[in-house]
Amino acid sequence: MNKFENLLALSPLVYIIHHAEEHIIFNFREWREKYFLDNNFLSTEEMLMRLIGVFLIIFFIHLVTKNRPSALIALFFLMGSQVVNVIFHTFFSFYYNEFSPGTITAILLYLPLNYFIIKAAFNEGFLKDKMEVILIFSLGCTTFTLFEIFGPFVLAISTLFCAFYYVYSAYIMKAR
């Protein structure tokens, strides 16, 4: 396995550690319901399992194909589920002047891991320039925001769009 793949393999582990901070050590759902709509009918454990499950599918596809479209989808998923999560926890901790459960692991684990993943993606040719990172981050931010507004069905829609993007990029564009 190359460095990009090794770093991607750590993502499910940091999901679990982050979840432990949010829901075992602290009570993120209680904090969230004080400030935001409760539009997520899924239990926190089910949400964790869905995030890890979808990411593992993306990861295994990348392990098999080792191509740029699968790497970009993995980066998009991590931007939307981990990197933007850092901003969410940090910003709203200050905004509401109350600690948001999840901030510690978001800053100490999500941020450095994703920095190294992005760096490896550049080194291994999966990312070509900084504009791609900005675009993927913007798409991840939009997806995260839509998830916060509309709930879990956004995960299903974004996963479907990723599948369409992959087929289009890896097969249709390649055939041209």
C-alpha positions as CSV (number, residue, x, y, z in Angstrom):
1,M,0.0,0.0,0.0
2,N,1.2,3.5,-0.7
3,K,1.2,6.4,1.8
4,F,-2.2,7.8,0.5
5,E,-3.9,4.5,1.0
6,N,-2.2,3.9,4.4
7,L,-3.5,7.3,5.6
8,L,-7.0,6.7,4.2
9,A,-7.1,3.5,6.3
10,L,-6.8,5.5,9.5
11,S,-9.9,7.5,8.8
12,P,-12.4,5.0,10.2
13,L,-10.4,4.8,13.4
14,V,-10.5,8.5,13.9
15,Y,-14.3,8.4,13.2
16,I,-14.6,6.0,16.1
17,I,-12.4,8.1,18.5
18,H,-14.3,11.2,17.5
19,H,-17.6,9.5,18.1
20,A,-16.4,8.4,21.5
21,E,-15.7,12.0,22.4
22,E,-19.0,13.2,21.1
23,H,-21.3,10.5,22.6
24,I,-19.5,8.5,25.2
25,I,-17.4,11.1,27.0
26,F,-19.7,14.0,26.3
27,N,-23.2,14.4,25.0
28,F,-23.0,16.1,21.6
29,R,-26.7,15.4,20.7
30,E,-27.9,17.3,23.8
31,W,-25.5,20.2,22.9
32,R,-26.7,20.2,19.3
33,E,-30.4,20.2,20.1
34,K,-29.9,23.4,22.2
35,Y,-28.8,25.3,19.1
36,F,-29.9,23.4,15.9
37,L,-33.0,21.6,14.5
38,D,-33.1,18.0,15.4
39,N,-33.4,16.7,11.8
40,N,-31.4,13.5,12.2
41,F,-33.7,10.7,13.1
42,L,-30.8,8.2,13.1
43,S,-29.1,7.2,16.3
44,T,-25.5,8.3,16.7
45,E,-24.3,4.7,16.4
46,E,-26.2,4.2,13.2
47,M,-24.8,7.4,11.8
48,L,-21.3,6.3,12.7
49,M,-21.9,2.9,11.0
50,R,-23.2,4.6,7.9
51,L,-20.2,7.0,7.6
52,I,-17.7,4.2,8.2
53,G,-19.6,1.8,5.8
54,V,-19.7,4.3,3.0
55,F,-16.1,5.3,3.5
56,L,-14.9,1.7,3.6
57,I,-16.7,1.1,0.2
58,I,-15.0,4.1,-1.2
59,F,-11.7,3.0,0.3
60,F,-11.9,-0.5,-1.1
61,I,-12.8,0.8,-4.6
62,H,-9.7,2.9,-4.4
63,L,-7.6,0.0,-3.3
64,V,-8.8,-2.0,-6.3
65,T,-8.7,0.8,-8.9
66,K,-6.0,3.1,-7.6
67,N,-7.2,5.8,-9.9
68,R,-7.7,9.6,-9.6
69,P,-11.6,9.5,-9.6
70,S,-11.7,7.1,-6.6
71,A,-9.1,9.2,-4.8
72,L,-11.1,12.4,-5.4
73,I,-14.2,10.8,-4.1
74,A,-12.4,9.7,-1.0
75,L,-11.1,13.2,-0.5
76,F,-14.6,14.7,-1.1
77,F,-16.0,12.3,1.5
78,L,-13.4,13.2,4.1
79,M,-13.7,16.9,3.4
80,G,-17.5,16.7,4.0
81,S,-17.4,14.4,7.0
82,Q,-14.1,15.3,8.8
83,V,-12.5,18.6,7.7
84,V,-15.7,20.6,7.7
85,N,-16.5,19.0,11.0
86,V,-13.4,20.6,12.5
87,I,-14.7,24.0,11.4
88,F,-18.2,23.3,12.7
89,H,-17.1,22.3,16.2
90,T,-14.5,25.1,16.5
91,F,-16.7,27.9,15.1
92,F,-19.8,27.0,17.1
93,S,-17.8,26.5,20.3
94,F,-16.8,30.1,20.1
95,Y,-20.0,31.4,18.6
96,Y,-22.2,30.0,21.4
97,N,-19.4,30.4,23.9
98,E,-19.9,26.8,25.0
99,F,-17.7,23.8,24.3
100,S,-19.0,21.7,21.4
101,P,-18.4,18.0,22.2
102,G,-16.1,16.7,19.5
103,T,-13.9,19.7,19.2
104,I,-10.9,18.1,20.8
105,T,-10.7,15.1,18.5
106,A,-11.7,17.2,15.5
107,I,-8.7,19.5,16.0
108,L,-6.2,16.9,17.2
109,L,-7.1,14.0,14.9
110,Y,-9.2,15.1,11.9
111,L,-7.1,18.1,11.0
112,P,-3.6,16.6,11.0
113,L,-4.8,13.3,9.4
114,N,-6.5,15.1,6.6
115,Y,-3.5,17.4,6.1
116,F,-1.3,14.4,5.6
117,I,-3.9,12.7,3.3
118,I,-4.0,15.8,1.1
119,K,-0.3,16.1,1.1
120,A,0.0,12.4,0.1
121,A,-2.6,13.0,-2.6
122,F,-0.5,15.7,-4.1
123,N,2.7,13.7,-3.9
124,E,1.1,10.7,-5.6
125,G,-0.5,12.7,-8.3
126,F,-4.2,12.3,-7.3
127,L,-4.4,16.1,-6.8
128,K,-3.0,18.4,-9.4
129,D,-3.3,21.9,-7.9
130,K,-4.7,23.9,-4.9
131,M,-7.8,24.9,-6.8
132,E,-8.9,21.2,-6.8
133,V,-8.5,21.2,-3.0
134,I,-10.6,24.4,-2.7
135,L,-13.3,22.9,-5.0
136,I,-13.4,19.6,-3.1
137,F,-13.5,21.5,0.2
138,S,-16.4,23.7,-1.2
139,L,-18.3,20.6,-2.3
140,G,-17.7,18.9,1.1
141,C,-18.8,22.1,2.9
142,T,-22.0,22.3,0.8
143,T,-22.8,18.7,1.5
144,F,-22.1,19.1,5.2
145,T,-24.4,22.2,5.4
146,L,-27.2,20.4,3.4
147,F,-26.8,17.5,5.8
148,E,-27.2,19.8,8.8
149,I,-30.3,21.4,7.2
150,F,-32.1,18.4,5.7
151,G,-30.7,15.3,7.5
152,P,-29.4,11.9,6.6
153,F,-30.9,11.6,3.1
154,V,-28.2,14.0,1.9
155,L,-25.6,11.3,2.6
156,A,-27.6,8.9,0.2
157,I,-27.9,11.6,-2.5
158,S,-24.2,12.6,-2.3
159,T,-23.1,8.9,-2.4
160,L,-25.3,8.4,-5.5
161,F,-23.7,11.5,-7.2
162,C,-20.2,10.1,-6.3
163,A,-21.1,6.8,-8.0
164,F,-22.3,8.7,-11.1
165,Y,-19.1,10.8,-11.1
166,Y,-16.9,7.7,-10.8
167,V,-18.6,5.9,-13.7
168,Y,-18.4,9.0,-15.8
169,S,-14.8,9.9,-15.0
170,A,-13.3,6.4,-14.9
171,Y,-15.2,4.8,-17.8
172,I,-17.1,7.3,-20.0
173,M,-14.4,10.0,-20.2
174,K,-11.7,7.3,-20.5
175,A,-13.5,5.9,-23.6
176,R,-13.5,9.2,-25.4
